[in-house]
Amino acid sequence: MKMVYANTVLTFACIELVVFCIFHTMFASISIWWISIITLCLLIFTIIHYFCTYTFNKWDKINVPYVQPIPLFGNFFYVAFGMQHPIDFYRKIYYDLAGHKYGGLFQMRTPYLMIRDPEIINNVLIKDFSYFPNRGIYSDFSANPLSNQLFFMENPQWKLIRKALSPAFTSGKLKLMYDQIKECSDELMKNIQKNFMKIDDKIEVRDMLGKYSTDVIGTCIFGLKLNAVSDDNSTFRKYGKSIFVPSLRTHLRELSLMISPTLLNILKFKDFPADATEFFHSAFHETITYREKNNIVRNDFVQTLIQARNDLVLNKSIPQGERFLESQIIANAFVMFAAGFETVSTAMSFCLYELALKKHIQDRVRQEINLKLSKNNGLINNEFLIELNYLDMILAETLRKYPPTFALFRKASQTYHVPNDSLTIDKDQKIIIPIYSLHYDPKYFTDPEVFDPERFSPEEKAKRISGTYLPFGDGPRICIGKRFAELEMKLALVEILTKFEVEPCEKTEIPIRLSKKAIVAMPENGIWLTFKKITC
């Protein structure tokens, strides 16, 4: 696994000198001009080769096991050319490093430290979070104003905006949002009924649930009635989808960043499509402005944003270093929309897919729902959803098999000595925590390919090693909308499962294939299922 790189300028200078002498001896009659051209080519080759490989001695220097890289691409060759999904890439690295608590890899020229040990993972995410507060995912905010938000921000700005936005997701606020989510779920059921009659009960559930999520985000987070469920031409839905559609632009941006952030600054690749950026910036700015001008106050995310704007942008008494820009408030509205609709709708779709393939699990959760409904006078409300323990187990298992993101990224803000280990993590070192690989490690989850909600029974959860189940991350940077997403998913699933039996059809892909081009876990050909109406 280890290799020693001697690709230094001195070594290649010696090689050039030898080659030059050979050429000079063998071809003395050739003009000095041609020899100079050959020497120049060799020099250029040396410089390029050095640029492509000089970071590769990183792990040898500190005696860390690593996977052997190739020039420029590191270990990322197959991903770079779209032949391998990042999930499979990290999984291969994870098993190549089996037996080690951590190991090195190279995404193009950039060295990353993959952490496999749950104890060290907990240290990074929770116990010693102050050493690793940032994700280390670079974006040029001047070129990408919508990226200057909670996900990309670094301390101390991240801490300030997180504190300002957290009140929007308290249990009290979520309870107040319930009726708004219920309205969206009612529209979802009407749309399913309509499609049920139109297309012989075969439904592409990811698109259908994506519209539902768009409406939920619109009404609960921004106070907008979008009607995406019933409007196939919804502008919010159109531009929301465009953010996650795999594209050459997105791929080249990621590769440029891994080669060098300087290259990314030169090429000016955008994080998001320009038309989507313009649309969301305009829409969110108009919403906030309209609320303020008309003194509209609601218990939603926009109100929290307006308060954050008053406290962090307009408040002249706060120190200059703590002051935010107007564009950052808009950017944080955007990230809540982007993160909220795609990940939630995809998770619900995978859940229905598994329930369609496992009828005994579907029957059991339906039995739980109906039993609790009978005890609650048939009323579906916030308290009722909280008591659905088996549905919680099903969602937890869905997020184990299909986590919203396949890895967590962190960057050391200062030098860190790993407790009870010889490893010292340098300042600015980038770190990968391979969520998907941990979720599929038989050491932590027996028969990981099998969908088994019993893994999340109270007894099994008590046995689980902390740091091995991370669908929402953990620690201070855990997903801010976790409880909101769970509420949204549970309500939609209850509505569907009490009215329909969900089954596979001839268009159902078994096993499901993930798109190699997508930056999140996304089914390549959608998720098609049959909905059979329950008549009794």
HELIX and SHEET records of a PDB file:
HELIX    1   1 VAL A    9  MET A   26  1                                  18    
HELIX    2   2 ILE A   32  THR A   53  1                                  22    
HELIX    3   3 TYR A   54  ASN A   57  5                                   4    
HELIX    4   4 LYS A   58  LYS A   61  1                                   4    
HELIX    5   5 PHE A   77  ALA A   80  1                                   4    
HELIX    6   6 PRO A   86  ASP A   96  1                                  11    
HELIX    7   7 PRO A  118  ASN A  122  1                                   5    
HELIX    8   8 ASN A  123  LYS A  127  3                                   5    
HELIX    9   9 PHE A  129  TYR A  131  5                                   3    
HELIX   10  10 PRO A  145  SER A  147  5                                   3    
HELIX   11  11 GLN A  157  LEU A  165  1                                   9    
HELIX   12  12 SER A  166  PHE A  169  5                                   4    
HELIX   13  13 SER A  171  LYS A  198  1                                  28    
HELIX   14  14 VAL A  205  VAL A  216  1                                  12    
HELIX   15  15 ILE A  217  ILE A  221  3                                   5    
HELIX   16  16 THR A  235  PHE A  244  1                                  10    
HELIX   17  17 LEU A  248  ILE A  259  1                                  12    
HELIX   18  18 PRO A  261  LEU A  267  1                                   7    
HELIX   19  19 ALA A  274  LYS A  293  1                                  20    
HELIX   20  20 PHE A  301  ARG A  309  1                                   9    
HELIX   21  21 ASN A  310  LEU A  314  3                                   5    
HELIX   22  22 GLN A  320  GLU A  322  5                                   3    
HELIX   23  23 GLU A  326  LEU A  357  1                                  32    
HELIX   24  24 LYS A  359  LYS A  375  1                                  17    
HELIX   25  25 ASN A  382  ILE A  386  1                                   5    
HELIX   26  26 ASN A  389  LYS A  401  1                                  13    
HELIX   27  27 ILE A  435  HIS A  439  1                                   5    
HELIX   28  28 PRO A  453  PHE A  456  5                                   4    
HELIX   29  29 PRO A  458  LYS A  463  1                                   6    
HELIX   30  30 GLY A  475  ARG A  477  5                                   3    
HELIX   31  31 LYS A  482  LYS A  499  1                                  18    
SHEET    1   A 4 TYR A 102  GLN A 107  0                                        
SHEET    2   A 4 THR A 110  ILE A 115 -1                                        
SHEET    3   A 4 LYS A 430  ILE A 433  1                                        
SHEET    4   A 4 LEU A 408  LYS A 411 -1                                        
SHEET    1   B 3 LYS A 202  GLU A 204  0                                        
SHEET    2   B 3 TRP A 528  LYS A 533 -1                                        
SHEET    3   B 3 PHE A 500  PRO A 504 -1                                        
SHEET    1   C 2 TYR A 416  HIS A 417  0                                        
SHEET    2   C 2 THR A 424  ILE A 425 -1                                        
END                                                                             
